[in-house]
Amino acid sequence: MKNTSEISKMCQEATEPIYITKNGYGDMVIMSVKMYEEKLFMLDLYNKLAAAEAQIAEGKVLDNV
């Protein structure tokens, strides 16, 4: 990668990860640090929601009455 400043600019402007292929096959995915942190945040949120839904399904709830 010789033109990293142009690649960085593409990542900053992109609204989705950029997929790099090699010989027609997926090889790499690049994204800005901001997008990466947002994806990690959302993944953590989805995991917490799934855990909460599992607890509700198991009847593990607190009654606030």
C-alpha positions as CSV (number, residue, x, y, z in Angstrom):
1,M,0.0,0.0,0.0
2,K,1.8,3.1,-1.2
3,N,-0.9,5.8,-1.0
4,T,-2.1,5.4,2.6
5,S,-3.3,9.0,2.8
6,E,-5.7,8.4,0.0
7,I,-6.9,5.1,1.5
8,S,-7.3,6.9,4.9
9,K,-9.4,9.5,3.2
10,M,-11.6,6.9,1.6
11,C,-12.1,5.2,4.9
12,Q,-13.0,8.5,6.6
13,E,-15.6,9.3,3.9
14,A,-17.1,5.8,3.7
15,T,-20.3,4.9,5.5
16,E,-19.6,1.2,5.4
17,P,-16.4,-0.9,5.6
18,I,-14.4,-1.2,2.4
19,Y,-13.9,-4.7,1.2
20,I,-10.6,-5.5,-0.6
21,T,-10.5,-8.5,-3.0
22,K,-7.5,-10.4,-4.3
23,N,-7.9,-12.4,-7.5
24,G,-11.7,-12.0,-7.2
25,Y,-11.9,-13.3,-3.6
26,G,-12.4,-11.4,-0.4
27,D,-9.1,-10.7,1.3
28,M,-9.4,-7.7,3.7
29,V,-11.8,-5.3,5.2
30,I,-10.7,-1.8,6.2
31,M,-12.5,1.0,8.0
32,S,-11.9,4.1,10.0
33,V,-11.2,3.8,13.7
34,K,-14.4,5.7,14.4
35,M,-16.5,3.2,12.4
36,Y,-14.7,0.3,14.1
37,E,-15.5,1.6,17.5
38,E,-19.1,2.2,16.5
39,K,-19.3,-1.4,15.3
40,L,-17.8,-2.7,18.5
41,F,-20.3,-0.6,20.5
42,M,-23.3,-2.0,18.6
43,L,-22.0,-5.5,18.9
44,D,-21.7,-5.1,22.6
45,L,-25.2,-3.6,22.8
46,Y,-26.7,-6.5,20.7
47,N,-25.0,-9.0,23.0
48,K,-26.4,-7.3,26.1
49,L,-29.9,-7.2,24.6
50,A,-29.7,-10.9,23.7
51,A,-28.7,-11.7,27.2
52,A,-31.5,-9.6,28.6
53,E,-34.1,-11.3,26.3
54,A,-32.7,-14.7,27.4
55,Q,-33.2,-13.8,31.1
56,I,-36.7,-12.6,30.4
57,A,-37.5,-15.9,28.6
58,E,-36.2,-17.8,31.6
59,G,-38.3,-15.8,34.0
60,K,-35.3,-14.1,35.6
61,V,-36.9,-10.7,36.1
62,L,-37.2,-8.3,39.1
63,D,-40.7,-7.1,40.1
64,N,-40.6,-3.3,40.8
65,V,-43.9,-3.3,42.6
